[in-house]
């Protein structure tokens, strides 16, 4: 676990799932009360709890645990955190709320989509309904001195949220702005099926319209030049979609799309090199993202 102060009132914990550094971040916002953004998976949540202890956060101090969405690497650790922090409520998109209360289907889906990675992340615990805040766009989370504004940013998942933080003019992006491999300075898509490109692009515009200066990626870390990065990601998604379109028009499949993406997207070439030595992130996830865009274009079409 490493705890880094990333701003006057914001700390980042690298939860180091399965020992993988620079891959999953949780954030701790400290006002009079405390807000946690993203829990990481349940298997590494004790690293986050150690970070909170290191900061001296008292059990009754945590007001909210805000999760961008319920996927295991973002909200999987909610259960142990709520037990540890008895006054905290988990903030999740209303469509995600039932799956926090009863994670069985989520767990089954994660196993079929992620395979052995699901076991690395671990099975989430059910969360009591009365600890869940079903959030909607525009809602403000107030921790006396720090606030977060809820932004509905669906596309990656139909229940995805991002959180705008006014003091640093920053956005906690979850998976709505892609994966930022901070060690090599590269952004790659996270667009597994059923991905909605139209909604994801609308979400990127919505975030860009706030003119943020900082992004706080879950994968991974704080990054400046926020607008540039949001615009880059939108362009990258459109490039992949036009490649998918061309592939489909020729009657070709995912393999062909993969080849063309590699030819045309330098970021992905660098990422593929980088993931070779990675314990959790893999070429399979990148190809899964290509499949998500391929399926979207097949079902909904795409106009460049
Ligand atoms: Zn993720």
Boltz pocket constraint, residues with backbone or C-beta under 6 A from the ligand:
constraints:
  - pocket:
      binder: B
      contacts: [[A, 71], [A, 73], [A, 74], [A, 174], [A, 175], [A, 190], [A, 218], [A, 219]]
      max_distance: 6.0
